[in-house]
Amino acid sequence: MAVENCTMFTDFIFLGLSDRQDVQQGLLVLFLLVYGITVIANLGMILLIKMDSKLHTPMHYFLSNLSFCDICYSSTVSLKMLADFLSEQKTIPYSLCAIQIYYFRAFADVECLVLALTAYVHYVAVYNPLLYTTVMSKRVCIQLVAIAYIVGLIDSAVHTCCKFQLSFCHSNIINHFFCDISLLLALSTSDTSINEIMVFTFIGCAMGVQHCPRPPVLQLHHNYHP
């Protein structure tokens, strides 16, 4: 439904976790500690895998990518949230909200896909250990991870573009500490049915991939006996 005399907002306002200054200071220390541990632990994992030649295996390659995604995924939300604990007015420009949603969803998608690939590597190692190094070669691992990033980035771009084609005229107050997609849909004065269908479609595809039959690459070697 078209909205006449609609004045678009230039920014959104977060309500955050609390409006009390003393509580925000305590939350700042807590979340800064959690974020610091997250970054240090994941960076340590990446460096350890890179430096130790014994860990140059397909499994650890996927784990290092999971650590990288976890750092980026956490930073997308945490850095803005930590900055808001130090400010009275928790606002975010319209464009930065779109950027936050894009990277948040992109790295969330990539992390889920890489996690599924990690499970696939486990399956290959257990199901056909003799052909493990052949099936999961370095080239194959790089290609699988590249596909995960491409799918995640494209999916996020499509969803973000669709979200910010919507109109936001009645309110710009988000009852959260970051730009959450579901809350933005609730704030929109436009028809969000297409956006909701896209969300459910992606979830359905993701569930279908998780419950798909045995991978063809493994079926080809099912009857292999050295």
VEXPAZA-685927 format. One line per field, with one value per residue (C-alpha): residue number from 1; residue in three letters; chain; x negated, y, z. Coordinates in Angstrom, 3 decimals. Layout:
<rs>
resi = NUM, ...
resn = ALA, ...
chain = A, ...
xx = X, ...
yy = Y, ...
zz = Z, ...
</rs>
This chain:
<rs>
resi = 1, 2, 3, 4, 5, 6, 7, 8, 9, 10, 11, 12, 13, 14, 15, 16, 17, 18, 19, 20, 21, 22, 23, 24, 25, 26, 27, 28, 29, 30, 31, 32, 33, 34, 35, 36, 37, 38, 39, 40, 41, 42, 43, 44, 45, 46, 47, 48, 49, 50, 51, 52, 53, 54, 55, 56, 57, 58, 59, 60, 61, 62, 63, 64, 65, 66, 67, 68, 69, 70, 71, 72, 73, 74, 75, 76, 77, 78, 79, 80, 81, 82, 83, 84, 85, 86, 87, 88, 89, 90, 91, 92, 93, 94, 95, 96, 97, 98, 99, 100, 101, 102, 103, 104, 105, 106, 107, 108, 109, 110, 111, 112, 113, 114, 115, 116, 117, 118, 119, 120, 121, 122, 123, 124, 125, 126, 127, 128, 129, 130, 131, 132, 133, 134, 135, 136, 137, 138, 139, 140, 141, 142, 143, 144, 145, 146, 147, 148, 149, 150, 151, 152, 153, 154, 155, 156, 157, 158, 159, 160, 161, 162, 163, 164, 165, 166, 167, 168, 169, 170, 171, 172, 173, 174, 175, 176, 177, 178, 179, 180, 181, 182, 183, 184, 185, 186, 187, 188, 189, 190, 191, 192, 193, 194, 195, 196, 197, 198, 199, 200, 201, 202, 203, 204, 205, 206, 207, 208, 209, 210, 211, 212, 213, 214, 215, 216, 217, 218, 219, 220, 221, 222, 223, 224, 225, 226
resn = MET, ALA, VAL, GLU, ASN, CYS, THR, MET, PHE, THR, ASP, PHE, ILE, PHE, LEU, GLY, LEU, SER, ASP, ARG, GLN, ASP, VAL, GLN, GLN, GLY, LEU, LEU, VAL, LEU, PHE, LEU, LEU, VAL, TYR, GLY, ILE, THR, VAL, ILE, ALA, ASN, LEU, GLY, MET, ILE, LEU, LEU, ILE, LYS, MET, ASP, SER, LYS, LEU, HIS, THR, PRO, MET, HIS, TYR, PHE, LEU, SER, ASN, LEU, SER, PHE, CYS, ASP, ILE, CYS, TYR, SER, SER, THR, VAL, SER, LEU, LYS, MET, LEU, ALA, ASP, PHE, LEU, SER, GLU, GLN, LYS, THR, ILE, PRO, TYR, SER, LEU, CYS, ALA, ILE, GLN, ILE, TYR, TYR, PHE, ARG, ALA, PHE, ALA, ASP, VAL, GLU, CYS, LEU, VAL, LEU, ALA, LEU, THR, ALA, TYR, VAL, HIS, TYR, VAL, ALA, VAL, TYR, ASN, PRO, LEU, LEU, TYR, THR, THR, VAL, MET, SER, LYS, ARG, VAL, CYS, ILE, GLN, LEU, VAL, ALA, ILE, ALA, TYR, ILE, VAL, GLY, LEU, ILE, ASP, SER, ALA, VAL, HIS, THR, CYS, CYS, LYS, PHE, GLN, LEU, SER, PHE, CYS, HIS, SER, ASN, ILE, ILE, ASN, HIS, PHE, PHE, CYS, ASP, ILE, SER, LEU, LEU, LEU, ALA, LEU, SER, THR, SER, ASP, THR, SER, ILE, ASN, GLU, ILE, MET, VAL, PHE, THR, PHE, ILE, GLY, CYS, ALA, MET, GLY, VAL, GLN, HIS, CYS, PRO, ARG, PRO, PRO, VAL, LEU, GLN, LEU, HIS, HIS, ASN, TYR, HIS, PRO
chain = A, A, A, A, A, A, A, A, A, A, A, A, A, A, A, A, A, A, A, A, A, A, A, A, A, A, A, A, A, A, A, A, A, A, A, A, A, A, A, A, A, A, A, A, A, A, A, A, A, A, A, A, A, A, A, A, A, A, A, A, A, A, A, A, A, A, A, A, A, A, A, A, A, A, A, A, A, A, A, A, A, A, A, A, A, A, A, A, A, A, A, A, A, A, A, A, A, A, A, A, A, A, A, A, A, A, A, A, A, A, A, A, A, A, A, A, A, A, A, A, A, A, A, A, A, A, A, A, A, A, A, A, A, A, A, A, A, A, A, A, A, A, A, A, A, A, A, A, A, A, A, A, A, A, A, A, A, A, A, A, A, A, A, A, A, A, A, A, A, A, A, A, A, A, A, A, A, A, A, A, A, A, A, A, A, A, A, A, A, A, A, A, A, A, A, A, A, A, A, A, A, A, A, A, A, A, A, A, A, A, A, A, A, A, A, A, A, A, A, A, A, A, A, A, A, A
xx = 0.000, -1.437, -2.020, -1.321, -3.399, -5.939, -9.006, -11.849, -14.133, -17.859, -18.830, -17.552, -17.610, -18.550, -16.952, -19.858, -20.027, -19.542, -19.176, -20.913, -24.463, -25.809, -24.351, -25.787, -29.258, -29.060, -27.797, -30.623, -33.234, -31.454, -30.937, -34.379, -35.862, -33.736, -34.554, -38.267, -38.308, -36.430, -38.873, -42.011, -40.826, -39.905, -43.065, -45.074, -43.325, -44.078, -47.751, -48.251, -46.841, -48.907, -52.195, -51.956, -52.464, -50.834, -47.569, -47.567, -44.654, -41.209, -39.537, -41.748, -41.470, -37.715, -38.153, -40.400, -37.729, -35.133, -37.329, -37.680, -33.906, -33.336, -35.617, -33.900, -30.418, -31.054, -32.742, -29.814, -27.569, -29.927, -31.919, -28.811, -27.262, -30.404, -30.521, -26.856, -27.563, -29.688, -27.124, -23.805, -22.129, -22.353, -21.773, -22.943, -22.663, -20.394, -23.337, -25.385, -22.372, -22.233, -25.970, -25.619, -22.765, -24.692, -27.866, -25.977, -23.901, -26.756, -29.122, -26.283, -25.441, -29.089, -29.625, -26.640, -27.809, -31.399, -30.101, -28.123, -31.270, -33.182, -30.599, -30.983, -34.752, -34.094, -31.778, -34.378, -37.098, -34.925, -33.116, -36.062, -39.368, -41.528, -40.377, -40.136, -43.212, -42.195, -38.592, -39.381, -42.418, -43.627, -42.093, -38.700, -38.760, -39.549, -36.781, -34.219, -35.083, -35.020, -31.542, -30.408, -31.622, -30.082, -26.705, -26.748, -27.680, -25.148, -22.344, -23.072, -23.194, -19.797, -18.151, -19.719, -18.673, -15.122, -14.987, -16.064, -13.577, -10.976, -9.596, -10.112, -7.795, -6.020, -8.947, -12.726, -13.122, -14.614, -14.135, -17.518, -21.242, -21.793, -19.857, -17.855, -16.088, -12.859, -12.485, -13.064, -10.332, -8.027, -8.845, -8.296, -5.157, -5.523, -4.292, -6.910, -5.381, -8.079, -10.813, -9.239, -8.911, -12.595, -13.596, -11.540, -12.837, -16.452, -15.749, -14.026, -16.987, -19.399, -17.364, -17.237, -21.031, -21.434, -19.123, -20.314, -21.354, -24.922, -27.193, -27.755, -31.527, -31.357, -28.900, -31.373, -33.893, -31.458, -32.556, -36.233, -38.439, -42.238
yy = 0.000, 3.390, 5.836, 9.476, 12.321, 9.834, 11.429, 8.928, 8.788, 9.409, 7.251, 4.691, 4.878, 1.862, 1.396, -0.842, -3.143, -0.433, 3.339, 3.515, 4.847, 2.653, -0.487, 0.484, 0.870, -2.613, -4.035, -2.278, -4.044, -7.403, -7.339, -5.863, -8.808, -11.324, -9.705, -9.587, -13.279, -14.133, -12.259, -13.503, -17.128, -17.167, -15.353, -17.829, -20.691, -19.214, -18.540, -21.955, -23.744, -21.616, -22.074, -25.798, -27.918, -30.898, -28.958, -28.332, -30.700, -30.180, -30.254, -27.546, -25.492, -25.315, -24.621, -21.644, -20.265, -20.765, -18.750, -15.966, -15.842, -15.787, -12.741, -10.844, -11.923, -10.762, -7.512, -6.478, -6.144, -5.808, -2.742, -0.583, -1.934, -1.144, 2.375, 2.929, 2.083, 5.264, 7.533, 8.942, 8.887, 5.435, 6.208, 4.640, 6.225, 4.560, 3.598, 2.120, 0.097, -1.408, -2.166, -3.784, -5.994, -6.949, -8.087, -9.608, -11.797, -12.492, -13.847, -15.659, -17.414, -18.212, -19.532, -21.874, -23.112, -23.648, -25.479, -27.776, -28.324, -29.196, -31.871, -33.088, -33.427, -35.501, -37.704, -38.253, -39.083, -41.669, -43.118, -43.496, -42.822, -44.412, -41.871, -38.973, -37.102, -37.617, -36.501, -33.584, -32.192, -28.654, -27.460, -28.961, -27.392, -23.945, -24.283, -25.349, -22.447, -20.018, -21.243, -20.745, -17.125, -16.403, -17.845, -15.997, -12.637, -12.894, -14.036, -11.191, -8.638, -9.738, -9.657, -6.323, -4.646, -5.907, -4.741, -1.204, -0.847, -0.688, 2.527, 3.510, 6.408, 5.802, 5.044, 4.765, 3.288, -0.229, -2.108, -3.786, -3.007, -3.632, -3.570, -6.758, -7.814, -8.971, -5.696, -3.641, -5.602, -4.834, -1.105, -0.907, 0.700, -1.241, -4.696, -7.139, -10.356, -10.781, -10.328, -12.922, -15.380, -14.892, -15.598, -18.790, -19.862, -19.543, -21.414, -24.160, -24.473, -24.608, -27.367, -29.246, -29.149, -30.449, -33.420, -34.219, -37.818, -39.052, -36.775, -38.081, -37.817, -40.442, -42.661, -42.982, -44.579, -46.638, -49.903, -49.048, -51.686, -51.298
zz = 0.000, -0.968, 1.809, 0.940, 2.370, 3.676, 5.222, 5.166, 8.183, 7.718, 10.688, 13.174, 16.970, 19.099, 22.506, 23.470, 26.472, 29.105, 29.432, 32.829, 32.676, 35.478, 33.873, 30.484, 31.972, 33.458, 30.163, 28.323, 30.446, 30.133, 26.376, 25.735, 27.633, 25.718, 22.380, 23.204, 24.134, 20.932, 18.708, 20.492, 20.550, 16.872, 15.800, 17.861, 16.087, 12.649, 13.449, 15.040, 11.994, 9.644, 11.536, 12.330, 9.210, 10.931, 10.945, 7.196, 6.664, 5.088, 8.507, 9.972, 6.791, 7.280, 10.997, 10.226, 7.898, 10.622, 12.988, 10.418, 9.882, 13.633, 14.014, 11.201, 12.317, 15.890, 14.875, 12.688, 15.738, 18.692, 17.603, 17.151, 20.349, 22.378, 20.938, 21.860, 25.504, 25.581, 23.919, 25.089, 21.676, 20.107, 16.451, 13.221, 9.754, 7.239, 5.013, 7.884, 8.993, 5.498, 5.635, 9.060, 7.861, 4.737, 6.504, 9.437, 7.159, 4.738, 7.385, 9.143, 5.860, 5.116, 8.642, 8.329, 4.918, 6.066, 9.131, 6.819, 4.750, 7.925, 8.666, 5.073, 5.588, 8.720, 6.681, 3.963, 6.509, 8.276, 5.284, 2.926, 4.731, 2.028, -0.557, 1.909, 0.684, -2.948, -2.587, -0.261, -2.044, -1.394, -4.641, -3.773, -0.297, -1.705, -4.282, -1.672, 0.628, -2.315, -3.245, 0.365, 0.337, -3.061, -2.050, 1.262, -0.251, -3.074, -0.773, 1.635, -1.186, -2.496, 0.942, 1.906, -1.334, -0.905, 2.730, 1.897, -0.940, 1.837, 3.330, 6.970, 7.762, 11.065, 13.362, 13.325, 16.818, 16.922, 20.181, 19.914, 19.873, 16.131, 12.868, 13.120, 9.927, 11.596, 13.521, 10.370, 8.612, 11.527, 11.296, 7.547, 6.169, 2.904, 1.946, 3.308, 1.982, -0.710, 1.878, 4.146, 1.262, 0.432, 4.033, 4.183, 0.750, 1.860, 5.099, 3.114, 0.739, 3.674, 5.320, 2.019, 1.696, 5.245, 4.583, 1.069, 0.230, 0.306, -1.786, -5.350, -5.012, -2.301, -4.099, -6.967, -4.610, -2.560, -4.126, -4.179, -2.499, -2.576
</rs>
